[in-house]
Amino acid sequence: MPLKISRILHAGYVFECDDTQIAFDPIFENPFSRNCHAFPAVSFDHEQIRKEKFAAVFISHFHDDHCSLESLDLLDRSTPIHLYCLYEELFAMVRALGFVNVHRLQIDTPVTVGPFAVIPRRALDADVDSMFHIQAHGLNVLNVVDSWIDPEALDELARYAPWDMVLWPFQTMREIEVLSPSRAALAPAELPAEWIEQLRVLNPRYVVPSSCQFLQESWSWYNHAFFPITYRQFQREVEAALPITRVTRLNPSVSVLLDQQSDPQSLRTAAPLAWVTPVGDQNVDYDYLPDMTPPHTADIARRFAPLTAPQHQQVIDYCRSGLLAKYREMELPEDSYFETTRVWRLSLHDHAGAATHFTYRVQGDNIEPVADGAGPLAWTTDIALCKVYAALELGESLTSMYMRINDAVFEAAIEADIAAADVVDDPLIRCLFNDVFGAYQAAQLRRLRPGAT
């Protein structure tokens, strides 16, 4: 009996066997995660999705491009939701949405659904995410999602080699490098060596380049800076290193039938998902341009609609007081750049491109507003004002904030210190995102179920 595997979008898949359907990390939105636009482009028939009956849904981790309450809201509330997450708050939110069968996944503990056994496997960062080992009718499929494989887990997974199929996260996202592009090194020209080493251990019949099926807004410079690896490069390098492995691209809606035949042509096409509609050319690829000059933050800010007067004031008030309180209550990371007294300038750019500057003296866990010229600048942060609001109220993540850090030339001694600094030691990043969990889902829940807790 063959196993039908269909791509939804990004890390989302539907597996079907013996008339039983299960879904993984389902996203039924375009754009999703606020401004991740499907690449290639697709649309969704939400009314048809509401009629789908999934025997179970499995979610690998809490990131908003994998666990979206707006997507889950389309599903029957009796659908069992199996979620890997260490935080009880997310389970409570899914239950508040109305789901009555919400279960916590445990590493290496199988979940049986009809002909399927789904086994969460340990990812490199087990505090955040998991992988999925799917078994059905003697077939073994490894869904790596967008994590990396823990070395001990690799030893366990090697016992199942050769794998029938591996869904592999084929991109090295440069979400940190785009924060400080003038200081970032170029992306390596080749795939990471550990990818090839791990794939050789798994020795799969088929590899699907998985996850990272999106771009930012059409005007965004991120579209040429975020994803350095093309589908073409991935296929060329993987098939050169593993001659018996076939790299198979699955675009949204595309379905294939996997069986136990050894014939390399045994992977057959099947009827696509009827509720995912391809839009335009689907054989698109990424276009990494390492030498492009990023636009100024003021020009990026002009792309966004203005905030209302109360929203604008909320951001200003946060920078005057809320940010200070938040910073003081956090614990400074070890070897922080800000263990030494630094003058930090935060610049907020409105929809007209005009900047409002806030200058602070930061030392250890303390922060105080100071006048311009209170000392040599030692750190700068530029951001569209509306993006600070989006992080505070809408749960927008760092990857779409267009934050620009240290896009300046400092005094020689400061330049030497910055060269060794961690860019995410930025005070605004720490205040908006450190010790914050589930902000995106919480904002979704407020919209979907006002008053739900």
ROSEZA-999943 format. One record per residue (C-alpha): residue number from 0; z, x, y; chain. Coordinates in steps of 0.1 Angstrom, whole numbers. Example, Ala and Ser with C-alpha at 12.3 -4.5 7.8 and 13.67 -1.06 7.14 Angstrom:
! residues 2
[r 0, [78, 123, -45], A]
[r 1, [71, 137, -11], A]
END
This chain:
! residues 453
[r 0, [0, 0, 0], A]
[r 1, [-10, 17, 33], A]
[r 2, [12, 20, 63], A]
[r 3, [-3, 7, 96], A]
[r 4, [7, 27, 126], A]
[r 5, [-2, 14, 161], A]
[r 6, [4, 30, 195], A]
[r 7, [19, 9, 223], A]
[r 8, [23, 34, 251], A]
[r 9, [41, 67, 257], A]
[r 10, [65, 70, 228], A]
[r 11, [61, 34, 217], A]
[r 12, [48, 26, 183], A]
[r 13, [45, -4, 159], A]
[r 14, [48, 3, 121], A]
[r 15, [37, -24, 97], A]
[r 16, [40, -25, 59], A]
[r 17, [42, -54, 35], A]
[r 18, [40, -79, 64], A]
[r 19, [71, -63, 80], A]
[r 20, [67, -50, 116], A]
[r 21, [92, -26, 133], A]
[r 22, [88, -11, 168], A]
[r 23, [99, 22, 182], A]
[r 24, [108, 28, 219], A]
[r 25, [87, -3, 230], A]
[r 26, [75, -3, 266], A]
[r 27, [54, -33, 276], A]
[r 28, [50, -24, 313], A]
[r 29, [24, -7, 334], A]
[r 30, [36, 10, 355], A]
[r 31, [69, 17, 337], A]
[r 32, [100, 36, 348], A]
[r 33, [90, 25, 384], A]
[r 34, [59, 48, 389], A]
[r 35, [47, 61, 356], A]
[r 36, [12, 47, 353], A]
[r 37, [-3, 44, 318], A]
[r 38, [-28, 72, 311], A]
[r 39, [-52, 60, 298], A]
[r 40, [-48, 27, 317], A]
[r 41, [-38, -5, 298], A]
[r 42, [-25, -40, 305], A]
[r 43, [-2, -61, 284], A]
[r 44, [-4, -98, 274], A]
[r 45, [33, -107, 279], A]
[r 46, [29, -142, 266], A]
[r 47, [15, -129, 233], A]
[r 48, [42, -103, 231], A]
[r 49, [68, -131, 234], A]
[r 50, [53, -145, 202], A]
[r 51, [56, -113, 182], A]
[r 52, [83, -111, 155], A]
[r 53, [96, -76, 150], A]
[r 54, [119, -72, 120], A]
[r 55, [137, -45, 141], A]
[r 56, [134, -24, 172], A]
[r 57, [145, 13, 172], A]
[r 58, [153, 31, 204], A]
[r 59, [156, 69, 204], A]
[r 60, [176, 74, 236], A]
[r 61, [187, 58, 269], A]
[r 62, [160, 72, 292], A]
[r 63, [143, 45, 311], A]
[r 64, [108, 53, 297], A]
[r 65, [122, 46, 262], A]
[r 66, [148, 19, 268], A]
[r 67, [136, -7, 294], A]
[r 68, [155, -40, 296], A]
[r 69, [124, -56, 313], A]
[r 70, [104, -48, 281], A]
[r 71, [132, -59, 258], A]
[r 72, [135, -91, 278], A]
[r 73, [101, -102, 262], A]
[r 74, [115, -102, 227], A]
[r 75, [133, -128, 206], A]
[r 76, [170, -124, 211], A]
[r 77, [176, -125, 173], A]
[r 78, [156, -92, 170], A]
[r 79, [179, -65, 156], A]
[r 80, [181, -36, 182], A]
[r 81, [190, -2, 167], A]
[r 82, [199, 22, 195], A]
[r 83, [209, 59, 195], A]
[r 84, [232, 64, 224], A]
[r 85, [267, 79, 229], A]
[r 86, [276, 55, 257], A]
[r 87, [289, 20, 250], A]
[r 88, [277, 8, 284], A]
[r 89, [241, 6, 273], A]
[r 90, [250, -15, 242], A]
[r 91, [269, -38, 265], A]
[r 92, [239, -42, 288], A]
[r 93, [216, -50, 259], A]
[r 94, [241, -76, 247], A]
[r 95, [243, -90, 282], A]
[r 96, [206, -95, 281], A]
[r 97, [213, -119, 252], A]
[r 98, [206, -98, 221], A]
[r 99, [231, -107, 193], A]
[r 100, [223, -79, 167], A]
[r 101, [228, -46, 185], A]
[r 102, [236, -16, 164], A]
[r 103, [245, 20, 170], A]
[r 104, [224, 45, 151], A]
[r 105, [241, 74, 133], A]
[r 106, [224, 107, 126], A]
[r 107, [212, 110, 90], A]
[r 108, [223, 74, 82], A]
[r 109, [193, 53, 70], A]
[r 110, [186, 18, 82], A]
[r 111, [167, -3, 57], A]
[r 112, [143, -29, 70], A]
[r 113, [121, -45, 43], A]
[r 114, [100, -16, 28], A]
[r 115, [111, 8, 55], A]
[r 116, [139, 33, 56], A]
[r 117, [144, 46, 92], A]
[r 118, [166, 77, 93], A]
[r 119, [177, 91, 127], A]
[r 120, [175, 129, 127], A]
[r 121, [193, 153, 149], A]
[r 122, [174, 165, 180], A]
[r 123, [182, 197, 199], A]
[r 124, [201, 178, 225], A]
[r 125, [221, 154, 203], A]
[r 126, [241, 141, 232], A]
[r 127, [210, 125, 246], A]
[r 128, [183, 117, 220], A]
[r 129, [173, 115, 184], A]
[r 130, [142, 117, 162], A]
[r 131, [131, 92, 136], A]
[r 132, [122, 98, 100], A]
[r 133, [103, 68, 87], A]
[r 134, [98, 63, 50], A]
[r 135, [77, 36, 33], A]
[r 136, [60, 34, -1], A]
[r 137, [65, 72, -7], A]
[r 138, [51, 81, 28], A]
[r 139, [71, 103, 52], A]
[r 140, [64, 101, 90], A]
[r 141, [84, 121, 115], A]
[r 142, [86, 106, 150], A]
[r 143, [98, 135, 172], A]
[r 144, [97, 112, 202], A]
[r 145, [100, 136, 232], A]
[r 146, [129, 157, 220], A]
[r 147, [130, 191, 203], A]
[r 148, [140, 197, 168], A]
[r 149, [175, 211, 160], A]
[r 150, [172, 242, 138], A]
[r 151, [196, 228, 112], A]
[r 152, [176, 196, 112], A]
[r 153, [144, 215, 107], A]
[r 154, [159, 230, 75], A]
[r 155, [166, 194, 63], A]
[r 156, [131, 182, 73], A]
[r 157, [114, 211, 55], A]
[r 158, [125, 195, 22], A]
[r 159, [100, 167, 28], A]
[r 160, [70, 190, 35], A]
[r 161, [42, 184, 35], A]
[r 162, [47, 155, 58], A]
[r 163, [22, 127, 59], A]
[r 164, [22, 124, 97], A]
[r 165, [42, 139, 126], A]
[r 166, [42, 123, 160], A]
[r 167, [46, 153, 182], A]
[r 168, [56, 154, 219], A]
[r 169, [26, 175, 231], A]
[r 170, [35, 182, 267], A]
[r 171, [58, 207, 285], A]
[r 172, [68, 186, 315], A]
[r 173, [73, 206, 347], A]
[r 174, [97, 182, 362], A]
[r 175, [119, 211, 375], A]
[r 176, [91, 233, 387], A]
[r 177, [77, 206, 410], A]
[r 178, [110, 204, 428], A]
[r 179, [104, 239, 442], A]
[r 180, [67, 245, 438], A]
[r 181, [64, 275, 461], A]
[r 182, [89, 294, 439], A]
[r 183, [78, 282, 404], A]
[r 184, [60, 304, 379], A]
[r 185, [27, 293, 365], A]
[r 186, [28, 274, 332], A]
[r 187, [21, 295, 301], A]
[r 188, [-15, 295, 290], A]
[r 189, [-6, 288, 253], A]
[r 190, [15, 263, 235], A]
[r 191, [51, 273, 229], A]
[r 192, [53, 296, 199], A]
[r 193, [82, 276, 184], A]
[r 194, [60, 245, 182], A]
[r 195, [36, 262, 159], A]
[r 196, [64, 277, 139], A]
[r 197, [80, 243, 134], A]
[r 198, [48, 225, 126], A]
[r 199, [40, 252, 100], A]
[r 200, [74, 244, 84], A]
[r 201, [66, 207, 84], A]
[r 202, [30, 213, 72], A]
[r 203, [18, 178, 81], A]
[r 204, [-14, 162, 70], A]
[r 205, [-18, 146, 104], A]
[r 206, [-3, 153, 138], A]
[r 207, [-5, 128, 166], A]
[r 208, [-1, 142, 202], A]
[r 209, [27, 118, 212], A]
[r 210, [47, 108, 243], A]
[r 211, [38, 117, 279], A]
[r 212, [10, 91, 282], A]
[r 213, [12, 86, 320], A]
[r 214, [4, 98, 354], A]
[r 215, [21, 91, 388], A]
[r 216, [5, 72, 416], A]
[r 217, [-32, 78, 421], A]
[r 218, [-27, 99, 452], A]
[r 219, [2, 120, 437], A]
[r 220, [-1, 158, 435], A]
[r 221, [21, 156, 405], A]
[r 222, [-9, 144, 385], A]
[r 223, [-22, 180, 387], A]
[r 224, [11, 198, 384], A]
[r 225, [34, 179, 360], A]
[r 226, [15, 182, 327], A]
[r 227, [-2, 216, 320], A]
[r 228, [-14, 209, 284], A]
[r 229, [-45, 189, 277], A]
[r 230, [-53, 170, 245], A]
[r 231, [-82, 194, 239], A]
[r 232, [-59, 225, 241], A]
[r 233, [-33, 209, 218], A]
[r 234, [-59, 200, 192], A]
[r 235, [-76, 234, 193], A]
[r 236, [-44, 255, 190], A]
[r 237, [-27, 233, 163], A]
[r 238, [-57, 230, 141], A]
[r 239, [-64, 268, 144], A]
[r 240, [-28, 275, 133], A]
[r 241, [-27, 248, 106], A]
[r 242, [-62, 247, 91], A]
[r 243, [-54, 218, 67], A]
[r 244, [-38, 197, 95], A]
[r 245, [-58, 171, 114], A]
[r 246, [-49, 163, 150], A]
[r 247, [-55, 126, 156], A]
[r 248, [-52, 111, 190], A]
[r 249, [-39, 75, 192], A]
[r 250, [-45, 58, 225], A]
[r 251, [-26, 26, 235], A]
[r 252, [-35, -3, 211], A]
[r 253, [-52, 19, 186], A]
[r 254, [-41, 14, 150], A]
[r 255, [-46, 35, 118], A]
[r 256, [-39, 31, 81], A]
[r 257, [-20, 59, 64], A]
[r 258, [-19, 61, 27], A]
[r 259, [-10, 87, 0], A]
[r 260, [-46, 99, -7], A]
[r 261, [-51, 136, -3], A]
[r 262, [-86, 131, 11], A]
[r 263, [-85, 142, 48], A]
[r 264, [-107, 112, 56], A]
[r 265, [-80, 88, 42], A]
[r 266, [-67, 79, 77], A]
[r 267, [-87, 48, 84], A]
[r 268, [-89, 27, 116], A]
[r 269, [-74, -7, 117], A]
[r 270, [-74, -38, 139], A]
[r 271, [-58, -28, 173], A]
[r 272, [-28, -44, 188], A]
[r 273, [-40, -76, 203], A]
[r 274, [-15, -77, 231], A]
[r 275, [-24, -42, 245], A]
[r 276, [-57, -42, 264], A]
[r 277, [-74, -9, 272], A]
[r 278, [-86, -7, 308], A]
[r 279, [-115, 17, 315], A]
[r 280, [-122, 50, 299], A]
[r 281, [-96, 58, 272], A]
[r 282, [-107, 93, 264], A]
[r 283, [-92, 108, 295], A]
[r 284, [-74, 141, 297], A]
[r 285, [-49, 159, 320], A]
[r 286, [-61, 182, 347], A]
[r 287, [-36, 209, 356], A]
[r 288, [-44, 227, 388], A]
[r 289, [-19, 255, 392], A]
[r 290, [-33, 268, 425], A]
[r 291, [-32, 235, 444], A]
[r 292, [-11, 233, 476], A]
[r 293, [14, 204, 475], A]
[r 294, [14, 180, 505], A]
[r 295, [43, 181, 529], A]
[r 296, [71, 157, 522], A]
[r 297, [64, 139, 555], A]
[r 298, [29, 131, 542], A]
[r 299, [43, 119, 509], A]
[r 300, [68, 97, 527], A]
[r 301, [40, 80, 547], A]
[r 302, [26, 67, 513], A]
[r 303, [56, 44, 509], A]
[r 304, [64, 10, 525], A]
[r 305, [92, 10, 551], A]
[r 306, [127, 0, 541], A]
[r 307, [144, -29, 558], A]
[r 308, [168, -21, 586], A]
[r 309, [199, -27, 563], A]
[r 310, [184, -6, 536], A]
[r 311, [176, 22, 560], A]
[r 312, [212, 21, 574], A]
[r 313, [226, 22, 538], A]
[r 314, [209, 55, 532], A]
[r 315, [220, 69, 566], A]
[r 316, [256, 58, 559], A]
[r 317, [255, 74, 524], A]
[r 318, [244, 107, 539], A]
[r 319, [272, 105, 565], A]
[r 320, [300, 96, 542], A]
[r 321, [292, 85, 506], A]
[r 322, [275, 117, 497], A]
[r 323, [305, 137, 510], A]
[r 324, [330, 117, 489], A]
[r 325, [308, 119, 458], A]
[r 326, [304, 157, 462], A]
[r 327, [341, 163, 466], A]
[r 328, [350, 144, 435], A]
[r 329, [327, 163, 412], A]
[r 330, [335, 195, 395], A]
[r 331, [314, 225, 405], A]
[r 332, [293, 240, 377], A]
[r 333, [302, 275, 365], A]
[r 334, [284, 303, 385], A]
[r 335, [272, 277, 411], A]
[r 336, [252, 290, 440], A]
[r 337, [276, 271, 462], A]
[r 338, [307, 290, 451], A]
[r 339, [299, 311, 482], A]
[r 340, [298, 293, 515], A]
[r 341, [263, 279, 522], A]
[r 342, [248, 259, 550], A]
[r 343, [226, 231, 536], A]
[r 344, [201, 210, 554], A]
[r 345, [191, 176, 541], A]
[r 346, [159, 162, 557], A]
[r 347, [150, 125, 552], A]
[r 348, [115, 115, 560], A]
[r 349, [108, 78, 569], A]
[r 350, [76, 58, 564], A]
[r 351, [61, 73, 596], A]
[r 352, [69, 108, 584], A]
[r 353, [96, 113, 610], A]
[r 354, [126, 134, 598], A]
[r 355, [163, 128, 602], A]
[r 356, [183, 160, 595], A]
[r 357, [218, 163, 581], A]
[r 358, [234, 197, 581], A]
[r 359, [264, 205, 559], A]
[r 360, [286, 235, 551], A]
[r 361, [292, 236, 514], A]
[r 362, [318, 258, 497], A]
[r 363, [329, 252, 461], A]
[r 364, [339, 215, 458], A]
[r 365, [342, 210, 495], A]
[r 366, [315, 198, 519], A]
[r 367, [316, 191, 556], A]
[r 368, [290, 180, 582], A]
[r 369, [283, 207, 608], A]
[r 370, [260, 210, 638], A]
[r 371, [226, 226, 637], A]
[r 372, [229, 264, 641], A]
[r 373, [264, 265, 625], A]
[r 374, [251, 294, 604], A]
[r 375, [220, 306, 587], A]
[r 376, [204, 281, 565], A]
[r 377, [209, 289, 528], A]
[r 378, [195, 258, 511], A]
[r 379, [171, 230, 521], A]
[r 380, [163, 196, 506], A]
[r 381, [134, 174, 518], A]
[r 382, [129, 138, 505], A]
[r 383, [114, 105, 515], A]
[r 384, [142, 83, 528], A]
[r 385, [131, 54, 507], A]
[r 386, [135, 75, 475], A]
[r 387, [172, 80, 483], A]
[r 388, [175, 42, 485], A]
[r 389, [156, 39, 452], A]
[r 390, [180, 63, 435], A]
[r 391, [210, 45, 449], A]
[r 392, [200, 9, 443], A]
[r 393, [171, 8, 418], A]
[r 394, [181, 36, 394], A]
[r 395, [150, 56, 400], A]
[r 396, [150, 89, 382], A]
[r 397, [146, 124, 395], A]
[r 398, [112, 129, 380], A]
[r 399, [96, 105, 405], A]
[r 400, [116, 113, 436], A]
[r 401, [92, 138, 452], A]
[r 402, [122, 159, 462], A]
[r 403, [113, 193, 476], A]
[r 404, [139, 220, 475], A]
[r 405, [139, 253, 493], A]
[r 406, [104, 250, 506], A]
[r 407, [112, 276, 532], A]
[r 408, [117, 314, 537], A]
[r 409, [153, 324, 542], A]
[r 410, [171, 356, 553], A]
[r 411, [165, 384, 528], A]
[r 412, [200, 383, 514], A]
[r 413, [199, 346, 509], A]
[r 414, [164, 349, 493], A]
[r 415, [179, 373, 467], A]
[r 416, [207, 348, 459], A]
[r 417, [183, 318, 457], A]
[r 418, [161, 337, 432], A]
[r 419, [190, 335, 407], A]
[r 420, [201, 300, 416], A]
[r 421, [195, 269, 395], A]
[r 422, [174, 244, 414], A]
[r 423, [193, 214, 400], A]
[r 424, [224, 228, 416], A]
[r 425, [211, 210, 447], A]
[r 426, [239, 189, 462], A]
[r 427, [218, 158, 466], A]
[r 428, [206, 160, 429], A]
[r 429, [242, 164, 418], A]
[r 430, [255, 135, 439], A]
[r 431, [227, 111, 429], A]
[r 432, [224, 119, 392], A]
[r 433, [254, 139, 379], A]
[r 434, [279, 117, 360], A]
[r 435, [256, 87, 365], A]
[r 436, [246, 68, 333], A]
[r 437, [223, 38, 329], A]
[r 438, [216, 33, 366], A]
[r 439, [180, 21, 359], A]
[r 440, [190, -4, 332], A]
[r 441, [219, -16, 353], A]
[r 442, [195, -23, 382], A]
[r 443, [172, -41, 358], A]
[r 444, [200, -62, 344], A]
[r 445, [210, -72, 380], A]
[r 446, [175, -85, 385], A]
[r 447, [171, -102, 351], A]
[r 448, [206, -116, 347], A]
[r 449, [223, -119, 381], A]
[r 450, [260, -119, 376], A]
[r 451, [258, -104, 341], A]
[r 452, [283, -77, 333], A]
END
